[in-house]
Amino acid sequence: MNQVLVFKTNLLNEQHVQQASKHLNKVKGIVQWNVDLQDCDNVLRVVASPFCTIQSVQNILANAGYWCCELND
């Protein structure tokens, strides 16, 4: 069963999203993802398998030169 992880990010524009996509698209545990640049938190939503953790998504974005923190309900 897949999980949905939601993060606040510093992805501010389409160029940032394209840069991050190079890293996010390589992760086998991520089924799909998107960034809402219209949201004040530039929300990243990740649909992932259970073995893809919050920390792993944070590390992936850090490797791309960005940050994210989990948004709770």
FENURVEN-V871347 format. One line per field, one symbol per residue. phi: phi as a letter, one per 20 degrees, with the letter a starting at -180 (. if undefined). A space follows every 50 residues. Layout:
phi->???
//
This chain:
phi->.fdddccecdfebfffffffffeffeeffeebbbcefeffelfddcebfg eeegfffffffffenccbcfeef
//
